[in-house]
Amino acid sequence: MSFQHIQLTEPLLQYVRSVSDPEPAYLARLREETARDPHARMQITVEQGALMGMLVRLLGARKALEVGVFTGYSSLSVARALPPDGRLIACDVSDEWTSIARRYWKEAGLDHKIELHLRPAIETLDELLAAGHAGSFDFAFIDADKANYPHYYERALQLIRPGGLIAVDNVLWHSRVIDPSINDEDTRTIRAFNQDLATDARVHHCLVPLGDGITLALKK
């Protein structure tokens, strides 16, 4: 039995991908296009996308929520795992980045499943709650501005049903969370968020050290 994680070298990562379900061609093209953007590190990894797709299928999810679209890799990973009549509410504020996402959603033939709300996510989440959608979502993914993580999480927790799942990205924050010399607002927010979630009795949760760290919180 091993008590340590193995180092995921580039050759080993390629091996992992070679024996996993193949990445669809449209996702590979999107990943390659996004890699040329100066903000490419904001994109989730192939393995995170595959994990989210698997979780959506395991949940039998029909209704999903995304806070933070970027260029659409996570949206596509979730939408392709939803049933034909499934729906993903996607929240973002960038027309520039989501224009890339919309192009790939259409290419993949999944744009009919995705409803983009191009405004501050808090407004969309509050509107959904006011419209009576509390407890109606199966899955939520949070990957947006870090200062609002606690606010997104609290609203997502209201919106998902018991037995629904929230996935939160960047919870290791490029290892900054364990560096006491780093105390910018985003790092402090994520540290506090992780500590608060560690004692949140409303969910079963675990932090998966995949990509930049992804926390899974299952609503009780």
C-alpha positions as CSV (number, residue, x, y, z in Angstrom):
1,M,0.0,0.0,0.0
2,S,1.3,3.5,-0.9
3,F,0.8,6.5,1.3
4,Q,2.2,8.9,-1.3
5,H,0.9,10.2,-4.6
6,I,3.1,9.3,-7.6
7,Q,4.6,12.1,-9.6
8,L,2.6,12.6,-12.7
9,T,5.3,13.1,-15.3
10,E,4.5,14.1,-18.9
11,P,5.1,10.5,-20.2
12,L,2.9,9.1,-17.5
13,L,0.2,11.6,-18.2
14,Q,0.2,10.6,-21.9
15,Y,-0.1,7.0,-20.8
16,V,-3.1,7.8,-18.6
17,R,-4.8,9.5,-21.5
18,S,-4.0,6.6,-23.9
19,V,-5.9,4.2,-21.7
20,S,-8.8,6.4,-20.8
21,D,-11.8,7.3,-22.9
22,P,-10.5,9.4,-25.8
23,E,-10.9,13.1,-25.7
24,P,-13.3,14.2,-28.4
25,A,-11.7,15.9,-31.3
26,Y,-13.6,19.2,-30.7
27,L,-12.4,19.3,-27.1
28,A,-8.8,18.7,-28.2
29,R,-9.0,21.5,-30.7
30,L,-10.5,23.8,-28.1
31,R,-7.7,22.9,-25.6
32,E,-5.1,23.6,-28.3
33,E,-6.6,27.0,-29.2
34,T,-6.9,28.0,-25.6
35,A,-3.3,27.1,-25.0
36,R,-2.3,30.0,-27.1
37,D,-4.2,32.5,-24.9
38,P,-2.1,34.3,-22.2
39,H,-4.7,33.1,-19.6
40,A,-4.6,29.5,-20.7
41,R,-3.9,28.3,-17.1
42,M,-7.5,29.1,-16.3
43,Q,-8.6,26.1,-18.3
44,I,-9.3,22.9,-16.5
45,T,-7.3,19.8,-17.4
46,V,-8.4,16.9,-19.6
47,E,-8.6,14.7,-16.5
48,Q,-10.8,17.2,-14.6
49,G,-13.2,17.4,-17.5
50,A,-13.3,13.6,-17.7
51,L,-14.0,13.4,-14.0
52,M,-16.8,15.9,-14.1
53,G,-18.4,14.1,-17.1
54,M,-18.2,10.8,-15.1
55,L,-19.7,12.4,-12.0
56,V,-22.6,13.9,-14.1
57,R,-23.3,10.5,-15.5
58,L,-23.2,8.8,-12.1
59,L,-25.6,11.4,-10.7
60,G,-28.0,10.9,-13.6
61,A,-27.9,14.6,-13.8
62,R,-30.4,16.4,-16.0
63,K,-29.9,20.0,-14.8
64,A,-26.5,21.5,-14.2
65,L,-25.0,24.9,-13.3
66,E,-21.6,26.4,-14.2
67,V,-20.1,29.5,-12.7
68,G,-17.2,30.5,-14.9
69,V,-17.1,29.4,-18.5
70,F,-13.8,30.7,-19.9
71,T,-13.5,29.2,-23.3
72,G,-16.0,26.4,-22.7
73,Y,-14.0,23.2,-22.0
74,S,-15.8,22.5,-18.7
75,S,-19.2,23.4,-20.3
76,L,-18.7,20.9,-23.0
77,S,-17.4,18.2,-20.5
78,V,-20.6,18.6,-18.6
79,A,-23.1,19.1,-21.5
80,R,-21.9,16.0,-23.4
81,A,-22.6,13.9,-20.3
82,L,-26.1,15.2,-19.9
83,P,-29.1,13.4,-21.5
84,P,-30.6,14.7,-24.7
85,D,-33.0,16.9,-22.8
86,G,-30.5,18.0,-20.2
87,R,-29.7,21.6,-19.5
88,L,-26.7,23.5,-18.4
89,I,-27.0,27.1,-17.1
90,A,-23.6,28.7,-17.7
91,C,-22.6,32.0,-16.1
92,D,-19.8,34.3,-17.2
93,V,-19.1,38.0,-17.8
94,S,-16.7,37.8,-20.7
95,D,-18.1,38.1,-24.2
96,E,-14.6,37.6,-25.7
97,W,-13.9,34.2,-24.1
98,T,-17.4,32.9,-24.3
99,S,-17.5,33.7,-28.0
100,I,-14.9,30.9,-28.3
101,A,-17.0,28.7,-26.1
102,R,-20.1,29.3,-28.2
103,R,-18.3,28.4,-31.4
104,Y,-17.2,25.0,-30.0
105,W,-20.6,24.4,-28.3
106,K,-22.1,24.7,-31.8
107,E,-19.4,22.6,-33.5
108,A,-20.0,19.8,-31.0
109,G,-23.8,20.0,-31.5
110,L,-24.4,20.7,-27.9
111,D,-25.3,24.4,-27.9
112,H,-29.0,23.5,-27.5
113,K,-28.2,22.1,-24.0
114,I,-26.3,25.2,-22.8
115,E,-28.0,28.5,-21.7
116,L,-25.4,31.3,-21.4
117,H,-26.0,34.1,-18.9
118,L,-23.6,36.9,-19.7
119,R,-23.6,39.0,-16.5
120,P,-22.3,38.7,-12.9
121,A,-23.1,35.2,-11.8
122,I,-24.5,36.4,-8.4
123,E,-27.3,38.1,-10.3
124,T,-28.2,34.9,-12.2
125,L,-28.0,32.7,-9.1
126,D,-30.2,35.0,-7.1
127,E,-32.7,35.2,-10.0
128,L,-32.8,31.4,-10.2
129,L,-33.5,31.2,-6.4
130,A,-36.2,33.9,-6.7
131,A,-37.8,32.0,-9.5
132,G,-38.2,28.9,-7.4
133,H,-35.3,26.8,-8.7
134,A,-34.0,25.9,-5.2
135,G,-33.3,22.2,-4.8
136,S,-33.7,21.5,-8.5
137,F,-30.2,21.2,-9.9
138,D,-28.2,18.0,-9.8
139,F,-24.6,19.3,-10.4
140,A,-22.8,22.6,-10.1
141,F,-19.2,23.6,-11.0
142,I,-17.6,26.7,-9.6
143,D,-14.5,28.1,-11.4
144,A,-14.6,31.9,-11.4
145,D,-13.4,34.9,-9.5
146,K,-12.0,33.6,-6.2
147,A,-13.2,36.5,-4.0
148,N,-16.8,35.4,-4.6
149,Y,-16.3,31.7,-4.0
150,P,-18.1,31.7,-0.7
151,H,-21.1,33.5,-2.2
152,Y,-21.2,31.2,-5.3
153,Y,-21.0,28.2,-3.0
154,E,-23.8,29.2,-0.7
155,R,-26.1,29.9,-3.6
156,A,-25.2,26.7,-5.4
157,L,-25.8,24.8,-2.2
158,Q,-29.4,26.2,-2.1
159,L,-29.9,25.4,-5.8
160,I,-28.8,21.8,-5.9
161,R,-31.0,19.0,-4.6
162,P,-30.1,16.7,-1.7
163,G,-27.7,14.1,-3.2
164,G,-26.6,16.7,-5.7
165,L,-22.9,17.6,-6.1
166,I,-20.9,20.8,-6.2
167,A,-17.4,20.8,-7.7
168,V,-15.1,23.7,-6.9
169,D,-11.8,24.3,-8.9
170,N,-8.5,25.9,-7.9
171,V,-8.8,25.0,-4.2
172,L,-5.0,24.4,-4.0
173,W,-4.4,27.7,-5.8
174,H,-1.1,26.7,-7.4
175,S,0.2,25.7,-3.9
176,R,-0.2,29.2,-2.6
177,V,-2.6,28.0,0.1
178,I,0.2,26.5,2.1
179,D,2.7,29.4,1.7
180,P,2.4,31.7,4.7
181,S,4.3,34.4,3.0
182,I,1.5,34.8,0.4
183,N,-1.5,36.8,1.7
184,D,-3.2,38.4,-1.3
185,E,-7.0,38.6,-1.2
186,D,-7.6,35.6,-3.5
187,T,-5.2,33.4,-1.5
188,R,-6.8,34.4,1.8
189,T,-10.3,33.8,0.4
190,I,-9.4,30.3,-0.8
191,R,-7.7,29.4,2.5
192,A,-10.8,30.5,4.4
193,F,-13.1,28.8,2.0
194,N,-11.3,25.5,2.4
195,Q,-11.3,25.8,6.2
196,D,-15.0,26.6,6.3
197,L,-15.9,23.8,4.0
198,A,-13.9,21.4,6.1
199,T,-16.4,21.8,8.9
200,D,-19.6,22.2,6.8
201,A,-22.0,19.7,8.2
202,R,-24.4,20.2,5.3
203,V,-22.2,18.2,2.9
204,H,-20.0,15.2,2.5
205,H,-16.8,16.5,0.9
206,C,-13.3,15.7,-0.2
207,L,-10.5,17.6,-1.9
208,V,-9.1,15.8,-4.9
209,P,-5.5,16.8,-5.8
210,L,-6.2,16.8,-9.5
211,G,-5.2,19.7,-11.7
212,D,-5.1,22.7,-9.4
213,G,-7.2,20.9,-6.8
214,I,-10.9,20.3,-7.0
215,T,-13.2,20.0,-4.0
216,L,-16.3,17.8,-4.3
217,A,-19.2,18.5,-2.0
218,L,-22.2,16.2,-1.9
219,K,-25.3,17.8,-0.4
220,K,-26.8,15.8,2.4
